[in-house]
Structure formats: structure tokens, C-alpha cells
Amino acid sequence: MNVGLRGVGQLRRRLHGPGRDRGQVGVLILGLFVIVVVLILGAVDVTAAQLARMRLLDTADAAALDAADAIDERSAYRDGVPDHLALTDASVQAAAGAHMGRTPLPSGITDWRLVPRTGTPDGSTAVVTLQGRARLPMSGWVLEQLGGSVTITVTSSARARLG
């Protein structure tokens, strides 16, 4: 009878493996699951930040196009109108600010503002720089608790030719 019980014990060891390895696969699966979840949540946040950047860039493009058409009347009356519209930093900033005032805040952006670099480098090109804060759906609350956020800065330029 002892021989029969020993044979059952050997069969059990062959089927189930050594007893000290029990439960190790569960820990491995749990660790891999945590890594996969963190990667998925990170991918969602990166995608949300990229979408917010594209929406902010769309607004900067539209504001730059609007500002490129904003002629500085004072210099136009004083110097005439050459082959391009005469722009000043003030006319570009005013036109971009007016455009932003009538444009609703894009989804995924909590706030935005014109950066002081907005203006014209050469008197004929409107350069609009916007800065906004992105809302991240998965880790945004962690960043807010730590006192930080994701700030996105985009620049767009436009030029209006007359000829």
C-alpha cells in the first residue's frame, strides 16, 4: 500500500510541478497587467495632448491669417500700399486678440493666451504665438495635485500679398 501512495505522490509532482513555485505565475501576470495598464493610460494622455496641440495650432493659423489682413492704416496712409500689407506689432496683436475673443476655447484646452512674441518681424508677415494648458484625461488630476500642468506653445505665421 505504501508503494501505491508513493506513485500517486510522484504523479502529483509531475502534474503540478514543485510546490515552491506555486503562485509565482500570478505575481508575474499581475505585474504585466499593471505595466500594460500604465502604457495604455500613457498613450491616452499623449494622444489627448497631441490633439490639444493640433487644435491650438488651428487657432493660431486662423489668427495669423486674420492678422495678416489687418493693415496698419496709419502707415498705409503715410507710406502708401506697396505689394504687401503694412503690419505692425500692435496691429497683429490686436487682430489676433480679436480673433481669439470671438473663437470658443477648443476642447482639451483649459485656457490660452497670446505670447508677447506675437507681432511682425518684417512689417509684412504676421507671427502669432499662442500658449495654452492641455487637459489630460488620465493623469491630469495627478499633475494638478503636484501643482503642474501640460503647457503647449505653438507659433504660426501668415503673409498677405497684394499682387
C-alpha positions in Angstrom: 0.0 0.0 0.0 2.9 2.3 0.6 4.1 1.8 -2.9 0.8 2.9 -4.3 0.8 6.1 -2.3 4.3 6.9 -3.4 3.3 6.5 -7.0 0.4 9.0 -6.5 2.8 11.5 -5.0 5.2 11.2 -7.9 2.3 11.6 -10.4 1.1 14.7 -8.5 4.6 16.3 -8.6 4.9 15.6 -12.3 1.5 17.2 -13.0 1.7 20.2 -10.7 5.4 20.8 -10.5 7.4 21.5 -7.4 5.4 23.0 -4.5 7.7 26.1 -4.0 6.8 27.6 -7.5 3.1 27.8 -6.8 1.6 31.3 -7.1 4.6 32.8 -8.9 2.7 33.0 -12.2 0.0 35.0 -10.6 2.5 37.7 -9.5 4.0 37.8 -13.0 0.6 38.2 -14.6 -0.3 40.9 -12.1 3.0 42.8 -12.8 2.5 42.5 -16.6 -1.1 43.7 -16.2 0.0 46.8 -14.3 2.6 47.6 -16.9 0.1 47.2 -19.8 -2.5 49.5 -18.0 0.2 52.2 -17.4 1.2 52.1 -21.0 -2.4 52.4 -22.2 -3.2 55.3 -19.9 0.0 57.0 -21.0 -0.9 56.5 -24.7 -4.4 58.1 -24.0 -2.7 61.1 -22.3 -0.2 61.5 -25.1 -2.9 61.4 -27.7 -5.0 63.9 -25.8 -2.0 66.3 -25.6 -1.3 65.9 -29.3 -5.0 66.6 -30.2 -4.9 69.7 -27.9 -1.8 70.9 -29.7 -3.4 70.5 -33.1 -6.5 72.4 -32.0 -4.3 75.2 -30.6 -2.3 75.3 -33.8 -5.5 75.5 -35.9 -6.5 78.6 -33.8 -3.0 80.1 -34.2 -3.2 79.6 -38.0 -6.6 81.3 -38.2 -5.4 84.1 -36.0 -2.3 84.6 -38.1 -4.4 84.7 -41.3 -6.7 87.2 -39.8 -3.8 89.3 -38.5 -2.1 89.2 -41.9 -5.1 91.0 -43.4 -5.1 93.6 -40.6 -3.5 96.6 -42.3 -1.9 99.3 -40.2 -4.0 102.2 -41.5 -1.6 104.8 -40.2 1.4 103.5 -42.1 -0.8 102.8 -45.2 -1.9 106.4 -45.4 1.5 107.7 -44.6 3.6 105.5 -46.9 1.1 104.1 -49.4 0.4 100.4 -50.0 3.3 98.5 -51.7 3.0 94.9 -52.9 2.1 93.7 -49.3 0.0 94.9 -46.4 2.0 97.0 -43.9 1.7 95.4 -40.5 2.9 96.5 -37.1 3.2 94.5 -33.9 0.2 96.4 -32.5 -2.0 95.6 -35.5 -1.1 91.9 -35.4 -1.6 91.7 -31.7 -5.0 93.5 -31.9 -6.2 91.3 -34.8 -5.1 88.1 -33.1 -6.6 89.1 -29.8 -9.9 90.0 -31.5 -9.9 86.6 -33.3 -9.3 84.8 -30.1 -12.0 86.8 -28.4 -14.6 85.5 -30.8 -13.3 82.0 -31.0 -14.5 79.4 -28.5 -11.9 77.6 -26.4 -11.1 74.3 -28.1 -11.9 71.1 -26.3 -9.0 69.7 -24.4 -7.6 73.3 -23.7 -8.3 74.8 -20.2 -7.0 78.3 -21.0 -5.0 80.1 -23.6 -3.2 83.4 -24.2 -1.2 85.3 -26.7 2.5 85.3 -26.1 4.3 88.6 -26.2 6.3 87.4 -29.2 3.2 87.9 -31.3 3.8 90.6 -33.9 5.6 91.1 -37.2 9.3 90.6 -37.7 9.5 92.4 -41.1 6.4 94.5 -41.4 4.6 92.2 -43.8 4.4 88.8 -42.0 2.1 88.2 -39.1 3.5 85.8 -36.5 1.1 84.6 -33.8 2.3 82.6 -30.8 -0.3 81.0 -28.6 0.2 79.3 -25.3 -2.4 77.0 -23.8 -2.8 74.4 -21.0 -3.9 71.0 -22.0 -6.3 68.8 -20.0 -5.1 65.3 -19.8 -7.9 62.8 -19.1 -6.0 60.1 -17.3 -3.1 61.8 -15.3 -4.3 65.4 -15.3 -5.5 65.2 -11.7 -2.1 63.9 -10.6 -0.4 66.9 -12.3 -2.8 69.3 -10.8 -2.2 67.9 -7.3 1.5 68.3 -7.9 1.0 71.9 -9.0 1.8 71.4 -12.6 0.1 71.1 -15.9 0.9 70.5 -19.6 1.6 73.8 -21.3 1.6 73.9 -25.1 3.1 76.7 -27.2 2.5 77.0 -30.9 3.6 79.6 -33.5 2.0 80.3 -36.8 2.8 82.9 -39.5 1.0 84.3 -42.5 1.6 86.9 -45.1 -0.9 88.7 -47.3 0.4 89.6 -50.8 -1.5 92.2 -52.9 0.0 91.4 -56.3 
